[in-house]
Amino acid sequence: MSAFEFFFSFYGLLLGLSVAELVGGFARVLHEKARVRFGWLTPLLAVFVALDVATFWNQAWGIFRGAPFNQALLIIGLVIAGVFYIAASVTFPRVSAEGSEQRIDLDDHFWAHRRLVFGCILAANLIVGVMFMALMSVDAGFAAMSTPRLWIGFGVFFFGTATAAFSPWRWAVKGALFVLFAYSLFNVGRAAIALVAAGGWSPATGA
């Protein structure tokens, strides 16, 4: 087992718990859909968080693949994945036991918890951003990854997330959420185009 495989067995498990929280939270509100007002803010936020978790899973390949095994890296991975888990666990409300007559409004839940969710997302990305900039300052391979598109993307993401977390104006929060969602879909689209351009993949052959 390589150092990366050992690290990722831990890091991937923790990120997977965040995905499970998001899917489980959505399933719970679907189960109680008769008393849930869905709106569009919380579902859009959940998709954004899920896409960002997937992005971190992808970034682990680029950033940690060549890293040596080190306890400090495990702690960094624990902090990043733990912050994501907190964000994922509060994206959807905790639904009370069956039989309750309490109504659930997901838009109200969004406004009550958006600072925590976006703040956690911002914190996790800042940790990785600082780590990435430190690597670029000491390694030519990472320095070569510095492009205008990379820094524009960082700017869009960090400014959008900070606006969504801390802006006092609801119209600004909604606009930032939409921009972040569109930016995430743009990156997914670019990856899909690159996959198609590369010819996809070959079918596995049996032994």
VEXFIVEX-694846 format. One record per atom (N, C-alpha, C): residue number from 1; atom name; z, y, x. Coordinates in Angstrom, 2 decimals, decimal comma. Layout:
<kolpas>
(NUM CA (Z Y X))
...
</kolpas>
This chain:
<kolpas>
(1 N (0,00 -1,19 0,85))
(1 CA (0,00 0,00 0,00))
(1 C (0,00 1,25 0,88))
(2 N (-0,92 2,16 0,62))
(2 CA (-1,01 3,38 1,40))
(2 C (0,09 4,36 0,99))
(3 N (0,27 5,41 1,82))
(3 CA (1,27 6,43 1,49))
(3 C (0,94 7,11 0,17))
(4 N (-0,37 7,38 -0,06))
(4 CA (-0,76 8,03 -1,31))
(4 C (-0,51 7,11 -2,51))
(5 N (-0,82 5,83 -2,38))
(5 CA (-0,59 4,91 -3,49))
(5 C (0,89 4,83 -3,83))
(6 N (1,74 4,84 -2,81))
(6 CA (3,18 4,79 -3,05))
(6 C (3,65 6,07 -3,75))
(7 N (3,17 7,21 -3,25))
(7 CA (3,53 8,49 -3,87))
(7 C (3,04 8,56 -5,31))
(8 N (1,79 8,15 -5,53))
(8 CA (1,20 8,33 -6,85))
(8 C (1,79 7,37 -7,88))
(9 N (2,30 6,22 -7,42))
(9 CA (2,96 5,32 -8,37))
(9 C (4,17 6,00 -9,00))
(10 N (4,77 6,92 -8,29))
(10 CA (5,92 7,69 -8,79))
(10 C (5,45 8,92 -9,55))
(11 N (4,57 9,69 -8,95))
(11 CA (4,08 10,94 -9,53))
(11 C (3,30 10,68 -10,81))
(12 N (2,41 9,69 -10,79))
(12 CA (1,61 9,37 -11,96))
(12 C (2,46 8,89 -13,13))
(13 N (3,50 8,13 -12,82))
(13 CA (4,40 7,66 -13,88))
(13 C (5,05 8,84 -14,59))
(14 N (5,53 9,81 -13,81))
(14 CA (6,20 10,96 -14,40))
(14 C (5,24 11,82 -15,22))
(15 N (4,03 12,03 -14,71))
(15 CA (3,05 12,78 -15,49))
(15 C (2,67 12,02 -16,76))
(16 N (2,61 10,69 -16,66))
(16 CA (2,30 9,88 -17,83))
(16 C (3,32 10,04 -18,93))
(17 N (4,59 10,26 -18,56))
(17 CA (5,62 10,49 -19,57))
(17 C (5,36 11,78 -20,34))
(18 N (4,79 12,79 -19,67))
(18 CA (4,44 14,03 -20,35))
(18 C (3,36 13,79 -21,38))
(19 N (2,36 13,00 -21,02))
(19 CA (1,29 12,67 -21,97))
(19 C (1,87 11,91 -23,15))
(20 N (2,79 10,97 -22,87))
(20 CA (3,41 10,21 -23,95))
(20 C (4,20 11,12 -24,89))
(21 N (4,87 12,14 -24,35))
(21 CA (5,60 13,08 -25,19))
(21 C (4,66 13,86 -26,10))
(22 N (3,52 14,30 -25,55))
(22 CA (2,56 15,04 -26,36))
(22 C (1,99 14,19 -27,48))
(23 N (1,54 12,99 -27,13))
(23 CA (0,95 12,10 -28,14))
(23 C (2,00 11,69 -29,16))
(24 N (3,20 11,36 -28,68))
(24 CA (4,27 10,97 -29,59))
(24 C (4,68 12,10 -30,52))
(25 N (4,75 13,32 -29,99))
(25 CA (5,09 14,47 -30,83))
(25 C (4,05 14,70 -31,91))
(26 N (2,78 14,58 -31,55))
(26 CA (1,72 14,74 -32,53))
(26 C (1,79 13,64 -33,59))
(27 N (2,06 12,42 -33,15))
(27 CA (2,16 11,30 -34,10))
(27 C (3,31 11,51 -35,07))
(28 N (4,41 12,06 -34,58))
(28 CA (5,57 12,28 -35,46))
(28 C (5,28 13,31 -36,53))
(29 N (4,62 14,41 -36,16))
(29 CA (4,32 15,42 -37,18))
(29 C (3,25 14,91 -38,14))
(30 N (2,34 14,06 -37,66))
(30 CA (1,37 13,46 -38,58))
(30 C (2,07 12,55 -39,58))
(31 N (3,08 11,84 -39,11))
(31 CA (3,82 10,95 -39,99))
(31 C (4,51 11,71 -41,11))
(32 N (4,88 12,97 -40,83))
(32 CA (5,55 13,80 -41,82))
(32 C (4,63 14,90 -42,33))
(33 N (3,33 14,65 -42,36))
(33 CA (2,34 15,69 -42,67))
(33 C (2,53 16,32 -44,05))
(34 N (3,19 15,62 -44,96))
(34 CA (3,38 16,16 -46,31))
(34 C (4,27 17,40 -46,29))
(35 N (5,12 17,52 -45,29))
(35 CA (6,01 18,68 -45,24))
(35 C (5,76 19,53 -43,98))
(36 N (4,60 19,36 -43,37))
(36 CA (4,26 20,10 -42,17))
(36 C (3,11 21,07 -42,44))
(37 N (3,29 22,32 -42,06))
(37 CA (2,18 23,28 -42,06))
(37 C (1,68 23,35 -40,63))
(38 N (0,45 22,88 -40,40))
(38 CA (-0,03 22,70 -39,04))
(38 C (-0,45 24,01 -38,37))
(39 N (-1,22 24,84 -39,05))
(39 CA (-1,77 26,00 -38,37))
(39 C (-2,69 25,57 -37,24))
(40 N (-2,93 26,48 -36,27))
(40 CA (-3,81 26,12 -35,15))
(40 C (-3,17 26,39 -33,80))
(41 N (-2,06 27,13 -33,75))
(41 CA (-1,49 27,51 -32,47))
(41 C (-0,88 26,33 -31,71))
(42 N (-0,01 25,57 -32,36))
(42 CA (0,62 24,44 -31,68))
(42 C (-0,38 23,34 -31,32))
(43 N (-1,29 22,93 -32,21))
(43 CA (-2,29 21,93 -31,79))
(43 C (-3,14 22,40 -30,60))
(44 N (-3,54 23,69 -30,59))
(44 CA (-4,31 24,21 -29,47))
(44 C (-3,48 24,22 -28,19))
(45 N (-2,22 24,58 -28,32))
(45 CA (-1,32 24,55 -27,17))
(45 C (-1,17 23,13 -26,63))
(46 N (-1,04 22,16 -27,53))
(46 CA (-0,87 20,77 -27,10))
(46 C (-2,10 20,28 -26,33))
(47 N (-3,28 20,63 -26,80))
(47 CA (-4,50 20,23 -26,09))
(47 C (-4,55 20,89 -24,72))
(48 N (-4,19 22,16 -24,66))
(48 CA (-4,18 22,87 -23,37))
(48 C (-3,21 22,21 -22,40))
(49 N (-2,00 21,89 -22,86))
(49 CA (-1,02 21,24 -21,98))
(49 C (-1,54 19,89 -21,51))
(50 N (-2,14 19,11 -22,42))
(50 CA (-2,68 17,81 -22,04))
(50 C (-3,78 17,94 -20,99))
(51 N (-4,66 18,92 -21,16))
(51 CA (-5,73 19,13 -20,19))
(51 C (-5,17 19,56 -18,84))
(52 N (-4,09 20,35 -18,86))
(52 CA (-3,50 20,79 -17,60))
(52 C (-2,81 19,63 -16,89))
(53 N (-2,17 18,74 -17,65))
(53 CA (-1,58 17,54 -17,05))
(53 C (-2,67 16,70 -16,39))
(54 N (-3,80 16,53 -17,09))
(54 CA (-4,91 15,77 -16,53))
(54 C (-5,46 16,44 -15,27))
(55 N (-5,48 17,78 -15,26))
(55 CA (-5,92 18,52 -14,08))
(55 C (-5,00 18,26 -12,90))
(56 N (-3,69 18,21 -13,16))
(56 CA (-2,75 17,92 -12,08))
(56 C (-2,93 16,50 -11,57))
(57 N (-3,23 15,58 -12,46))
(57 CA (-3,49 14,21 -12,05))
(57 C (-4,69 14,20 -11,09))
(58 N (-5,72 14,98 -11,44))
(58 CA (-6,91 15,06 -10,60))
(58 C (-6,61 15,77 -9,28))
(59 N (-5,81 16,83 -9,32))
(59 CA (-5,49 17,56 -8,11))
(59 C (-4,69 16,73 -7,11))
(60 N (-3,92 15,78 -7,63))
(60 CA (-3,14 14,93 -6,74))
(60 C (-4,06 14,18 -5,77))
(61 N (-5,25 13,82 -6,27))
(61 CA (-6,21 13,11 -5,40))
(61 C (-6,67 14,02 -4,26))
(62 N (-6,93 15,28 -4,55))
(62 CA (-7,42 16,19 -3,53))
(62 C (-6,35 16,70 -2,59))
(63 N (-5,13 16,92 -3,10))
(63 CA (-4,08 17,53 -2,29))
(63 C (-3,24 16,49 -1,56))
(64 N (-2,85 15,43 -2,26))
(64 CA (-1,90 14,48 -1,68))
(64 C (-2,54 13,25 -1,05))
(65 N (-3,85 13,09 -1,20))
(65 CA (-4,50 11,87 -0,74))
(65 C (-4,30 11,64 0,76))
(66 N (-4,35 12,71 1,53))
(66 CA (-4,20 12,55 2,97))
(66 C (-2,81 12,83 3,48))
(67 N (-1,86 13,04 2,57))
(67 CA (-0,49 13,38 3,00))
(67 C (0,25 12,14 3,49))
(68 N (1,12 12,31 4,47))
(68 CA (1,95 11,19 4,91))
(68 C (3,06 10,93 3,91))
(69 N (3,64 9,75 3,97))
(69 CA (4,80 9,50 3,10))
(69 C (5,97 10,34 3,61))
(70 N (6,60 11,05 2,67))
(70 CA (7,72 11,91 3,04))
(70 C (8,57 12,14 1,79))
(71 N (9,87 12,10 1,96))
(71 CA (10,77 12,28 0,81))
(71 C (10,61 13,66 0,18))
(72 N (10,31 14,67 1,01))
(72 CA (10,14 16,01 0,48))
(72 C (8,98 16,06 -0,51))
(73 N (7,90 15,32 -0,23))
(73 CA (6,77 15,29 -1,15))
(73 C (7,15 14,61 -2,46))
(74 N (7,99 13,59 -2,38))
(74 CA (8,46 12,95 -3,61))
(74 C (9,27 13,93 -4,46))
(75 N (10,10 14,74 -3,81))
(75 CA (10,91 15,71 -4,55))
(75 C (10,01 16,78 -5,17))
(76 N (9,00 17,24 -4,42))
(76 CA (8,06 18,21 -4,97))
(76 C (7,35 17,63 -6,18))
(77 N (6,89 16,38 -6,05))
(77 CA (6,25 15,71 -7,18))
(77 C (7,18 15,57 -8,37))
(78 N (8,45 15,27 -8,09))
(78 CA (9,45 15,15 -9,16))
(78 C (9,63 16,48 -9,89))
(79 N (9,72 17,57 -9,13))
(79 CA (9,91 18,89 -9,74))
(79 C (8,70 19,26 -10,60))
(80 N (7,49 19,08 -10,05))
(80 CA (6,28 19,43 -10,79))
(80 C (6,19 18,62 -12,08))
(81 N (6,31 17,31 -11,96))
(81 CA (6,18 16,45 -13,14))
(81 C (7,33 16,68 -14,11))
(82 N (8,53 16,97 -13,59))
(82 CA (9,67 17,23 -14,47))
(82 C (9,48 18,49 -15,29))
(83 N (8,94 19,53 -14,66))
(83 CA (8,66 20,78 -15,37))
(83 C (7,62 20,55 -16,45))
(84 N (6,59 19,75 -16,12))
(84 CA (5,59 19,42 -17,13))
(84 C (6,20 18,64 -18,29))
(85 N (7,12 17,74 -17,98))
(85 CA (7,75 16,96 -19,05))
(85 C (8,51 17,85 -20,01))
(86 N (9,21 18,84 -19,47))
(86 CA (9,94 19,78 -20,34))
(86 C (8,96 20,49 -21,26))
(87 N (7,85 20,98 -20,69))
(87 CA (6,85 21,67 -21,50))
(87 C (6,30 20,76 -22,60))
(88 N (5,98 19,53 -22,23))
(88 CA (5,40 18,60 -23,20))
(88 C (6,40 18,22 -24,29))
(89 N (7,68 18,11 -23,92))
(89 CA (8,69 17,64 -24,87))
(89 C (9,02 18,67 -25,95))
(90 N (8,73 19,96 -25,68))
(90 CA (9,03 20,98 -26,69))
(90 C (7,78 21,56 -27,33))
(91 N (6,60 21,03 -26,97))
(91 CA (5,36 21,52 -27,58))
(91 C (5,35 21,26 -29,07))
(92 N (5,79 20,06 -29,48))
(92 CA (5,93 19,74 -30,90))
(92 C (7,41 19,70 -31,28))
(93 N (7,76 20,02 -32,51))
(93 CA (9,17 19,99 -32,92))
(93 C (9,68 18,57 -33,07))
(94 N (10,97 18,43 -32,94))
(94 CA (11,61 17,15 -33,22))
(94 C (11,74 17,00 -34,74))
(95 N (11,07 16,01 -35,27))
(95 CA (11,05 15,81 -36,72))
(95 C (12,29 15,04 -37,12))
(96 N (13,00 15,53 -38,14))
(96 CA (14,22 14,88 -38,60))
(96 C (13,90 13,58 -39,33))
(97 N (14,94 12,86 -39,69))
(97 CA (14,77 11,56 -40,32))
(97 C (14,04 11,68 -41,65))
(98 N (13,40 10,59 -42,04))
(98 CA (12,68 10,56 -43,31))
(98 C (13,63 10,88 -44,46))
(99 N (13,08 11,54 -45,46))
(99 CA (13,86 11,89 -46,62))
(99 C (14,31 13,33 -46,63))
(100 N (14,23 14,00 -45,46))
(100 CA (14,61 15,40 -45,40))
(100 C (13,58 16,25 -46,15))
(101 N (14,05 17,27 -46,82))
(101 CA (13,16 18,16 -47,57))
(101 C (12,81 19,41 -46,76))
(102 N (13,31 19,50 -45,53))
(102 CA (13,06 20,69 -44,72))
(102 C (11,58 20,80 -44,37))
(103 N (11,01 21,98 -44,61))
(103 CA (9,61 22,22 -44,27))
(103 C (9,49 22,56 -42,78))
(104 N (8,37 22,17 -42,19))
(104 CA (8,12 22,40 -40,77))
(104 C (6,85 23,23 -40,64))
(105 N (6,97 24,37 -39,99))
(105 CA (5,82 25,24 -39,76))
(105 C (5,55 25,26 -38,25))
(106 N (4,40 24,67 -37,85))
(106 CA (4,10 24,56 -36,43))
(106 C (3,80 25,91 -35,79))
(107 N (3,30 26,87 -36,58))
(107 CA (3,10 28,21 -36,01))
(107 C (4,44 28,86 -35,69))
(108 N (5,43 28,69 -36,56))
(108 CA (6,77 29,21 -36,27))
(108 C (7,35 28,55 -35,02))
(109 N (7,12 27,24 -34,90))
(109 CA (7,61 26,53 -33,72))
(109 C (6,95 27,07 -32,46))
(110 N (5,66 27,36 -32,54))
(110 CA (4,95 27,92 -31,38))
(110 C (5,60 29,22 -30,93))
(111 N (5,84 30,13 -31,85))
(111 CA (6,40 31,43 -31,47))
(111 C (7,83 31,30 -30,97))
(112 N (8,55 30,29 -31,43))
(112 CA (9,93 30,11 -30,99))
(112 C (10,02 29,50 -29,60))
(113 N (8,98 28,75 -29,17))
(113 CA (9,06 27,99 -27,92))
(113 C (7,96 28,31 -26,92))
(114 N (7,08 29,24 -27,23))
(114 CA (5,93 29,47 -26,34))
(114 C (6,36 29,97 -24,97))
(115 N (7,43 30,75 -24,86))
(115 CA (7,86 31,22 -23,54))
(115 C (8,28 30,07 -22,65))
(116 N (8,99 29,10 -23,23))
(116 CA (9,43 27,95 -22,45))
(116 C (8,24 27,10 -22,02))
(117 N (7,33 26,81 -22,96))
(117 CA (6,19 25,95 -22,64))
(117 C (5,29 26,61 -21,60))
(118 N (4,85 27,83 -21,88))
(118 CA (3,96 28,51 -20,92))
(118 C (4,67 28,82 -19,61))
(119 N (5,96 29,12 -19,68))
(119 CA (6,72 29,38 -18,46))
(119 C (6,78 28,16 -17,57))
(120 N (6,97 26,98 -18,17))
(120 CA (6,98 25,74 -17,39))
(120 C (5,61 25,46 -16,78))
(121 N (4,56 25,65 -17,57))
(121 CA (3,21 25,45 -17,05))
(121 C (2,94 26,40 -15,89))
(122 N (3,34 27,65 -16,04))
(122 CA (3,14 28,64 -14,99))
(122 C (3,92 28,24 -13,74))
(123 N (5,16 27,79 -13,89))
(123 CA (5,99 27,41 -12,74))
(123 C (5,37 26,24 -11,98))
(124 N (4,92 25,22 -12,71))
(124 CA (4,32 24,05 -12,06))
(124 C (3,07 24,45 -11,28))
(125 N (2,24 25,30 -11,87))
(125 CA (1,02 25,72 -11,20))
(125 C (1,31 26,63 -10,01))
(126 N (2,35 27,45 -10,09))
(126 CA (2,72 28,28 -8,96))
(126 C (3,17 27,43 -7,78))
(127 N (3,91 26,37 -8,05))
(127 CA (4,35 25,47 -6,97))
(127 C (3,14 24,89 -6,26))
(128 N (2,19 24,38 -7,02))
(128 CA (0,99 23,79 -6,41))
(128 C (0,15 24,87 -5,73))
(129 N (0,07 26,06 -6,34))
(129 CA (-0,70 27,14 -5,73))
(129 C (-0,14 27,54 -4,38))
(130 N (1,17 27,70 -4,28))
(130 CA (1,80 28,05 -3,01))
(130 C (1,58 26,95 -1,98))
(131 N (1,71 25,69 -2,40))
(131 CA (1,48 24,57 -1,50))
(131 C (0,04 24,57 -0,99))
(132 N (-0,89 24,81 -1,91))
(132 CA (-2,30 24,80 -1,54))
(132 C (-2,62 25,93 -0,56))
(133 N (-2,08 27,11 -0,79))
(133 CA (-2,33 28,23 0,13))
(133 C (-1,71 27,95 1,50))
(134 N (-0,55 27,30 1,53))
(134 CA (0,06 26,95 2,80))
(134 C (-0,82 25,95 3,56))
(135 N (-1,38 24,99 2,85))
(135 CA (-2,27 24,01 3,49))
(135 C (-3,53 24,68 4,00))
(136 N (-4,06 25,64 3,25))
(136 CA (-5,27 26,34 3,70))
(136 C (-5,02 27,15 4,97))
(137 N (-3,79 27,59 5,16))
(137 CA (-3,48 28,40 6,34))
(137 C (-3,36 27,57 7,61))
(138 N (-3,21 26,25 7,47))
(138 CA (-2,99 25,41 8,66))
(138 C (-4,04 24,31 8,82))
(139 N (-4,91 24,13 7,83))
(139 CA (-5,88 23,04 7,89))
(139 C (-7,27 23,56 7,55))
(140 N (-8,23 23,30 8,42))
(140 CA (-9,59 23,81 8,22))
(140 C (-10,25 23,17 7,00))
(141 N (-9,94 21,90 6,72))
(141 CA (-10,52 21,23 5,58))
(141 C (-10,12 21,89 4,27))
(142 N (-8,84 22,24 4,16))
(142 CA (-8,38 22,94 2,96))
(142 C (-8,90 24,37 2,93))
(143 N (-8,98 25,02 4,11))
(143 CA (-9,49 26,39 4,16))
(143 C (-10,92 26,47 3,67))
(144 N (-11,70 25,41 3,92))
(144 CA (-13,10 25,40 3,49))
(144 C (-13,23 25,36 1,98))
(145 N (-12,16 25,00 1,29))
(145 CA (-12,18 24,94 -0,17))
(145 C (-11,98 26,30 -0,82))
(146 N (-11,70 27,32 0,01))
(146 CA (-11,48 28,67 -0,50))
(146 C (-12,82 29,30 -0,85))
(147 N (-13,07 29,49 -2,13))
(147 CA (-14,31 30,08 -2,62))
(147 C (-13,98 31,15 -3,66))
(148 N (-14,91 32,09 -3,90))
(148 CA (-14,66 33,09 -4,94))
(148 C (-14,37 32,45 -6,30))
(149 N (-15,09 31,38 -6,64))
(149 CA (-14,86 30,73 -7,93))
(149 C (-13,44 30,18 -8,02))
(150 N (-12,92 29,63 -6,90))
(150 CA (-11,55 29,10 -6,89))
(150 C (-10,54 30,19 -7,20))
(151 N (-10,68 31,35 -6,53))
(151 CA (-9,70 32,41 -6,71))
(151 C (-9,85 33,10 -8,06))
(152 N (-11,07 33,20 -8,55))
(152 CA (-11,27 33,74 -9,89))
(152 C (-10,60 32,82 -10,92))
(153 N (-10,79 31,52 -10,73))
(153 CA (-10,15 30,56 -11,62))
(153 C (-8,64 30,65 -11,58))
(154 N (-8,06 30,76 -10,37))
(154 CA (-6,62 30,94 -10,24))
(154 C (-6,17 32,19 -10,99))
(155 N (-6,93 33,28 -10,81))
(155 CA (-6,56 34,53 -11,46))
(155 C (-6,58 34,42 -12,98))
(156 N (-7,64 33,82 -13,50))
(156 CA (-7,75 33,65 -14,95))
(156 C (-6,58 32,81 -15,47))
(157 N (-6,29 31,73 -14,76))
(157 CA (-5,24 30,82 -15,23))
(157 C (-3,86 31,47 -15,16))
(158 N (-3,52 32,05 -14,02))
(158 CA (-2,18 32,60 -13,86))
(158 C (-1,96 33,83 -14,74))
(159 N (-2,95 34,72 -14,81))
(159 CA (-2,81 35,90 -15,65))
(159 C (-2,74 35,49 -17,13))
(160 N (-3,59 34,54 -17,51))
(160 CA (-3,58 34,09 -18,90))
(160 C (-2,28 33,41 -19,28))
(161 N (-1,76 32,56 -18,39))
(161 CA (-0,51 31,86 -18,69))
(161 C (0,67 32,82 -18,74))
(162 N (0,70 33,77 -17,80))
(162 CA (1,79 34,75 -17,80))
(162 C (1,73 35,62 -19,05))
(163 N (0,52 35,99 -19,47))
(163 CA (0,39 36,79 -20,69))
(163 C (0,87 36,00 -21,90))
(164 N (0,45 34,74 -22,00))
(164 CA (0,86 33,90 -23,13))
(164 C (2,36 33,68 -23,15))
(165 N (2,99 33,65 -21,98))
(165 CA (4,43 33,39 -21,91))
(165 C (5,26 34,63 -22,21))
(166 N (4,84 35,78 -21,70))
(166 CA (5,74 36,93 -21,68))
(166 C (5,27 38,16 -22,44))
(167 N (4,03 38,17 -22,92))
(167 CA (3,56 39,35 -23,64))
(167 C (4,34 39,54 -24,94))
(168 N (4,72 40,77 -25,26))
(168 CA (5,43 41,03 -26,51))
(168 C (4,48 41,14 -27,71))
(169 N (3,17 41,17 -27,45))
(169 CA (2,19 41,36 -28,52))
(169 C (1,57 40,03 -28,91))
(170 N (1,66 39,69 -30,18))
(170 CA (1,15 38,40 -30,62))
(170 C (-0,36 38,29 -30,46))
(171 N (-1,08 39,40 -30,67))
(171 CA (-2,52 39,33 -30,51))
(171 C (-2,89 39,00 -29,06))
(172 N (-2,11 39,50 -28,09))
(172 CA (-2,37 39,20 -26,68))
(172 C (-2,07 37,74 -26,37))
(173 N (-0,99 37,21 -26,96))
(173 CA (-0,65 35,80 -26,75))
(173 C (-1,74 34,90 -27,30))
(174 N (-2,21 35,19 -28,51))
(174 CA (-3,27 34,39 -29,11))
(174 C (-4,55 34,47 -28,28))
(175 N (-4,89 35,67 -27,82))
(175 CA (-6,08 35,83 -26,99))
(175 C (-5,96 35,07 -25,69))
(176 N (-4,79 35,11 -25,05))
(176 CA (-4,58 34,40 -23,80))
(176 C (-4,68 32,90 -24,00))
(177 N (-4,10 32,39 -25,10))
(177 CA (-4,19 30,96 -25,39))
(177 C (-5,64 30,53 -25,57))
(178 N (-6,41 31,33 -26,28))
(178 CA (-7,82 31,00 -26,49))
(178 C (-8,58 31,01 -25,17))
(179 N (-8,32 32,01 -24,32))
(179 CA (-9,00 32,08 -23,01))
(179 C (-8,63 30,87 -22,15))
(180 N (-7,36 30,51 -22,13))
(180 CA (-6,91 29,35 -21,35))
(180 C (-7,55 28,06 -21,85))
(181 N (-7,64 27,92 -23,17))
(181 CA (-8,25 26,73 -23,75))
(181 C (-9,74 26,68 -23,39))
(182 N (-10,42 27,83 -23,52))
(182 CA (-11,85 27,89 -23,19))
(182 C (-12,08 27,61 -21,71))
(183 N (-11,20 28,14 -20,85))
(183 CA (-11,33 27,91 -19,41))
(183 C (-11,14 26,43 -19,08))
(184 N (-10,18 25,79 -19,74))
(184 CA (-9,96 24,35 -19,52))
(184 C (-11,17 23,54 -19,94))
(185 N (-11,74 23,88 -21,11))
(185 CA (-12,94 23,17 -21,57))
(185 C (-14,12 23,42 -20,64))
(186 N (-14,22 24,63 -20,09))
(186 CA (-15,28 24,95 -19,14))
(186 C (-15,19 24,04 -17,91))
(187 N (-13,98 23,84 -17,40))
(187 CA (-13,81 22,97 -16,24))
(187 C (-14,13 21,52 -16,57))
(188 N (-13,75 21,08 -17,77))
(188 CA (-14,09 19,72 -18,19))
(188 C (-15,61 19,57 -18,28))
(189 N (-16,26 20,60 -18,84))
(189 CA (-17,71 20,57 -18,95))
(189 C (-18,38 20,51 -17,59))
(190 N (-17,89 21,29 -16,62))
(190 CA (-18,46 21,25 -15,27))
(190 C (-18,32 19,87 -14,65))
(191 N (-17,15 19,26 -14,86))
(191 CA (-16,93 17,92 -14,32))
(191 C (-17,87 16,90 -14,96))
(192 N (-18,08 17,05 -16,28))
(192 CA (-18,98 16,12 -16,98))
(192 C (-20,42 16,28 -16,48))
(193 N (-20,84 17,53 -16,26))
(193 CA (-22,19 17,77 -15,75))
(193 C (-22,35 17,18 -14,35))
(194 N (-21,34 17,34 -13,51))
(194 CA (-21,39 16,78 -12,16))
(194 C (-21,46 15,25 -12,21))
(195 N (-20,72 14,66 -13,16))
(195 CA (-20,75 13,21 -13,30))
(195 C (-22,13 12,72 -13,70))
(196 N (-22,75 13,40 -14,66))
(196 CA (-24,09 13,02 -15,09))
(196 C (-25,09 13,22 -13,96))
(197 N (-24,98 14,35 -13,24))
(197 CA (-25,91 14,63 -12,15))
(197 C (-25,81 13,60 -11,03))
(198 N (-24,60 13,04 -10,86))
(198 CA (-24,41 12,04 -9,81))
(198 C (-24,86 10,64 -10,25))
(199 N (-25,30 10,53 -11,49))
(199 CA (-25,77 9,24 -11,97))
(199 C (-24,70 8,37 -12,59))
(200 N (-23,54 8,98 -12,90))
(200 CA (-22,47 8,19 -13,53))
(200 C (-21,89 7,17 -12,55))
(201 N (-21,76 5,94 -13,01))
(201 CA (-21,25 4,88 -12,13))
(201 C (-21,95 3,58 -12,44))
(202 N (-21,84 2,67 -11,52))
(202 CA (-22,51 1,38 -11,67))
(202 C (-21,58 0,41 -12,38))
(203 N (-22,13 -0,53 -13,17))
(203 CA (-21,29 -1,52 -13,83))
(203 C (-20,64 -2,44 -12,82))
(204 N (-19,42 -2,85 -13,15))
(204 CA (-18,71 -3,77 -12,27))
(204 C (-19,40 -5,13 -12,30))
(205 N (-19,36 -5,80 -11,20))
(205 CA (-19,96 -7,15 -11,12))
(205 C (-18,84 -8,17 -11,02))
(206 N (-18,99 -9,22 -11,76))
(206 CA (-17,98 -10,27 -11,73))
(206 C (-18,06 -11,09 -10,47))
(207 N (-16,97 -11,75 -10,17))
(207 CA (-16,93 -12,58 -8,97))
(207 C (-17,78 -13,82 -9,18))
</kolpas>
